[in-house]
């Protein structure tokens, strides 16, 4: 964010939440790989019918992907998010040579 000049100290709680979610996401992915990347499983409901459904682990991974992407967009870490940040004028304002000369 600093390299893109969109970082603000008030974003710190969101940045920390993003970092925490990335750690959780990586842990879920590791577990999913250990489980041979199962996406679906057979499920028998109360009436005895067997259906195929997504595994709970895969659904959690999908949900985390969406949430992480939302935060990345909010923080300007994707092209779309960066474009929105620039539209709103949240990028760091460049100092004019006159301001720099007078220490402003």
PATORZA-972612 format. One record per residue (C-alpha): residue number from 0; residue in one letter; chain; y, x, z. Coordinates in nm, 3 decimals. Each point is the difference from the previous one (the first is absolute). Example, Ala and Ser with C-alpha at 12.3 -4.5 7.8 and 13.67 -1.06 7.14 Angstrom:
! PATORZA-972612
lolo / gulum / zaba / yy / xx / zz
0 / A / A / -0.450 / 1.230 / 0.780
1 / S / A / 0.344 / 0.137 / -0.066
//
This chain:
! PATORZA-972612
lolo / gulum / zaba / yy / xx / zz
0 / X / A / 0.000 / 0.000 / 0.000
1 / X / A / 0.234 / 0.287 / 0.076
2 / X / A / -0.076 / 0.159 / -0.337
3 / X / A / 0.083 / -0.333 / -0.166
4 / X / A / 0.312 / -0.025 / 0.216
5 / X / A / -0.088 / -0.346 / 0.132
6 / X / A / -0.091 / 0.089 / 0.360
7 / X / A / 0.194 / -0.151 / 0.287
8 / X / A / -0.076 / 0.056 / 0.371
9 / X / A / -0.020 / -0.377 / 0.051
10 / X / A / -0.308 / -0.002 / -0.229
11 / X / A / -0.198 / 0.206 / 0.254
12 / X / A / -0.197 / -0.293 / 0.153
13 / X / A / -0.107 / -0.111 / -0.348
14 / X / A / -0.090 / 0.357 / -0.097
15 / X / A / -0.208 / 0.036 / 0.317
16 / X / A / -0.178 / -0.331 / -0.068
17 / X / A / -0.068 / 0.115 / -0.357
18 / X / A / -0.148 / 0.329 / 0.124
19 / X / A / -0.221 / -0.183 / 0.250
20 / X / A / -0.122 / -0.240 / -0.271
21 / X / A / -0.080 / 0.291 / -0.233
22 / X / A / -0.218 / 0.156 / 0.271
23 / X / A / -0.181 / -0.332 / 0.051
24 / X / A / -0.041 / -0.043 / -0.375
25 / X / A / -0.150 / 0.348 / -0.036
26 / X / A / -0.243 / -0.076 / 0.283
27 / X / A / -0.105 / -0.326 / -0.165
28 / X / A / -0.052 / 0.178 / -0.333
29 / X / A / -0.216 / 0.266 / 0.167
30 / X / A / -0.210 / -0.274 / 0.158
31 / X / A / -0.024 / -0.183 / -0.333
32 / X / A / -0.119 / 0.316 / -0.177
33 / X / A / -0.261 / 0.055 / 0.272
34 / X / A / -0.116 / -0.358 / -0.065
35 / X / A / -0.058 / 0.085 / -0.370
36 / X / A / 0.317 / -0.180 / -0.113
37 / X / A / -0.147 / -0.348 / 0.045
38 / X / A / 0.235 / -0.263 / -0.132
39 / X / A / -0.216 / -0.308 / 0.036
40 / X / A / -0.281 / -0.121 / 0.222
41 / X / A / -0.228 / -0.300 / 0.017
42 / X / A / 0.103 / -0.258 / 0.258
43 / X / A / -0.198 / -0.298 / 0.125
44 / X / A / 0.216 / -0.282 / 0.130
45 / X / A / -0.086 / -0.263 / 0.264
46 / X / A / -0.166 / -0.231 / -0.251
47 / X / A / -0.228 / 0.280 / -0.118
48 / X / A / 0.162 / 0.064 / -0.335
49 / X / A / 0.027 / 0.366 / -0.096
50 / X / A / 0.316 / 0.115 / -0.173
51 / X / A / 0.150 / 0.331 / -0.102
52 / X / A / 0.324 / 0.092 / 0.175
53 / X / A / 0.220 / 0.304 / 0.041
54 / X / A / -0.086 / 0.215 / 0.300
55 / X / A / 0.233 / -0.012 / 0.298
56 / X / A / 0.069 / 0.371 / -0.037
57 / X / A / 0.099 / -0.035 / -0.365
58 / X / A / 0.227 / -0.298 / 0.079
59 / X / A / 0.170 / 0.206 / 0.272
60 / X / A / 0.054 / 0.284 / -0.249
61 / X / A / 0.151 / -0.240 / -0.253
62 / X / A / 0.235 / -0.146 / 0.261
63 / X / A / 0.109 / 0.346 / 0.115
64 / X / A / 0.066 / 0.104 / -0.361
65 / X / A / 0.235 / -0.295 / -0.045
66 / X / A / 0.179 / 0.065 / 0.329
67 / X / A / 0.036 / 0.372 / -0.072
68 / X / A / 0.140 / -0.073 / -0.346
69 / X / A / 0.252 / -0.243 / 0.151
70 / X / A / 0.118 / 0.264 / 0.247
71 / X / A / 0.015 / 0.265 / -0.274
72 / X / A / 0.217 / -0.233 / -0.207
73 / X / A / 0.222 / -0.069 / 0.301
74 / X / A / 0.045 / 0.369 / 0.072
75 / X / A / 0.070 / 0.088 / -0.364
76 / X / A / -0.321 / 0.201 / -0.043
77 / X / A / -0.097 / -0.170 / -0.326
78 / X / A / 0.199 / -0.016 / -0.324
79 / X / A / 0.066 / -0.370 / 0.058
80 / X / A / 0.100 / 0.057 / 0.362
81 / X / A / 0.224 / 0.292 / -0.088
82 / X / A / 0.171 / -0.207 / -0.268
83 / X / A / 0.063 / -0.278 / 0.254
84 / X / A / 0.140 / 0.250 / 0.252
85 / X / A / 0.240 / 0.137 / -0.260
86 / X / A / 0.109 / -0.352 / -0.100
87 / X / A / 0.085 / -0.074 / 0.363
88 / X / A / 0.194 / 0.323 / 0.034
89 / X / A / -0.227 / 0.145 / 0.269
90 / X / A / -0.030 / 0.338 / -0.162
91 / X / A / 0.192 / 0.281 / 0.163
92 / X / A / 0.351 / 0.010 / -0.131
93 / X / A / 0.095 / 0.331 / -0.158
94 / X / A / 0.313 / 0.157 / 0.141
95 / X / A / 0.284 / 0.075 / -0.231
96 / X / A / 0.120 / 0.356 / -0.026
97 / X / A / 0.318 / -0.101 / 0.181
98 / X / A / -0.196 / -0.151 / 0.292
99 / X / A / -0.216 / 0.312 / 0.019
100 / X / A / 0.310 / 0.218 / 0.002
101 / X / A / 0.151 / -0.188 / 0.295
102 / X / A / -0.333 / -0.027 / 0.185
103 / X / A / -0.034 / -0.376 / -0.053
//
